[in-house]
């Protein structure tokens, strides 16, 4: 994350038009507090994805079958991003901040546009923590079954 943001000044200076203006605005908006919120959110969603994917792929008989099971996860993440893409950052519906994966895209959009709503951040981090805990518990339960782990 730090590498990406450390290269933004060069990109902002070289870019022309709205892309360059947006890159410059990110540099003025990004504070250590926002970076911590983003990092927490990214870590929680990565753990959530990993737990869900591990659980689902553990039922596959082969690598190829496991890859097939992973396709819906990619589609869900893409749809979540598309849902937020065309909405104005200050007019996002409240339910966007509770739905898994949509909440990450919605909060990230707010943060990158300089809107820091502590209620939205708490809602996203809290809901992600609950979803992640559930997914990790589900994964642990799946791997607690000997018939799943040891296949002949």
C-alpha positions in Angstrom: 0.0 0.0 0.0 2.8 2.4 0.9 4.6 1.6 -2.4 1.5 2.4 -4.4 0.9 5.7 -2.6 4.5 6.7 -2.7 4.4 6.6 -6.5 1.4 8.9 -6.7 3.2 12.2 -6.8 5.0 11.2 -10.0 1.8 10.0 -11.5 -0.1 13.1 -10.5 2.5 15.3 -12.1 2.6 13.4 -15.3 -1.1 12.8 -15.6 -3.3 15.3 -17.5 -6.9 16.2 -16.8 -9.2 14.6 -14.2 -7.1 11.5 -13.6 -4.2 13.8 -12.5 -6.5 15.9 -10.4 -7.9 12.8 -8.7 -4.4 11.5 -8.0 -3.4 14.8 -6.4 -6.6 14.8 -4.3 -5.8 11.4 -2.9 -2.4 12.7 -1.7 -4.1 15.5 0.2 -6.9 13.3 1.7 -4.8 10.3 2.8 -3.9 10.7 6.5 -2.4 8.2 8.8 -5.8 7.6 10.4 -7.4 6.9 7.0 -4.5 4.6 6.1 -5.1 2.6 9.3 -8.8 2.3 8.5 -8.0 1.1 5.0 -5.5 -1.4 6.2 -7.9 -2.8 8.8 -10.6 -3.1 6.2 -8.2 -4.7 3.6 -6.9 -7.2 6.2 -10.4 -8.2 7.3 -11.7 -8.7 3.7 -8.6 -10.7 2.8 -9.2 -12.9 5.8 -12.9 -13.3 4.9 -12.1 -14.2 1.3 -9.4 -16.6 2.4 -11.6 -18.4 4.9 -14.5 -18.7 2.4 -12.3 -19.9 -0.4 -10.6 -22.4 1.8 -13.9 -23.8 3.0 -15.4 -24.1 -0.4 -12.2 -25.4 -2.1 -11.8 -28.1 0.6 -14.8 -29.9 -0.9 -13.3 -30.1 -4.3 -11.8 -33.3 -5.6 -9.1 -31.7 -7.8 -7.3 -28.4 -8.4 -9.4 -27.9 -11.5 -12.7 -28.4 -9.6 -11.5 -26.0 -6.9 -10.7 -23.3 -9.5 -14.3 -23.7 -10.8 -15.7 -23.2 -7.3 -13.7 -19.9 -7.0 -15.3 -18.2 -10.0 -18.4 -17.0 -8.1 -16.1 -15.2 -5.6 -14.4 -13.2 -8.3 -17.8 -12.4 -9.8 -19.2 -11.2 -6.4 -16.2 -9.0 -5.9 -16.6 -7.5 -9.4 -20.3 -6.9 -8.9 -19.7 -5.2 -5.6 -17.3 -2.8 -7.2 -19.7 -2.1 -10.1 -22.6 -1.3 -7.6 -20.6 1.5 -6.1 -18.9 2.7 -9.2 -21.6 5.0 -10.5 -23.0 6.2 -7.2 -22.0 9.6 -5.8 -19.7 9.1 -2.8 -21.8 11.3 -0.6 -25.1 9.7 -1.6 -24.4 6.0 -1.0 -27.4 4.1 0.6 -26.9 3.0 4.2 -27.3 -0.7 3.4 -24.2 -0.5 1.2 -22.1 -0.4 4.4 -23.4 -3.7 5.7 -23.5 -6.0 2.7 -20.2 -8.0 2.4 -17.8 -6.8 -0.2 -20.1 -3.9 -1.3 -19.3 -2.3 2.1 -15.5 -2.3 1.4 -16.0 -0.7 -2.0 -18.4 1.9 -0.6 -16.2 2.9 2.3 -13.1 2.9 0.1 -14.9 5.3 -2.3 -15.9 7.6 0.5 -12.3 7.6 2.0 -10.7 8.3 -1.4 -13.1 11.2 -2.0 -12.2 12.7 1.4 -15.4 11.8 3.2 -14.7 10.4 6.6 -17.9 9.2 8.2 -16.9 7.5 11.5 -20.3 5.7 11.6 -19.8 4.2 8.2 -16.3 3.1 9.0 -17.4 1.5 12.3 -20.3 -0.2 10.5 -18.0 -1.6 7.8 -15.3 -2.7 10.2 -17.8 -4.2 12.6 -19.8 -6.1 10.0 -16.6 -7.3 8.3 -15.3 -8.6 11.7 -18.6 -10.5 12.2 -18.6 -12.0 8.7 -14.9 -12.9 9.0 -15.4 -14.6 12.4 -18.3 -16.6 10.9 -16.3 -17.6 7.9 -13.2 -18.6 10.0 -15.5 -20.6 12.3 -17.1 -22.3 9.2 -13.7 -23.1 7.9 -12.5 -24.5 11.2 -15.6 -26.7 11.4 -15.0 -27.9 7.9 -11.5 -28.9 8.7 -12.5 -30.4 11.9 -14.2 -33.2 10.0 -11.8 -36.0 9.4 -13.7 -37.3 6.4 -13.0 -34.0 4.6 -9.4 -33.7 5.5 -8.3 -37.3 5.0 -9.6 -38.7 1.7 -8.7 -42.0 0.3 
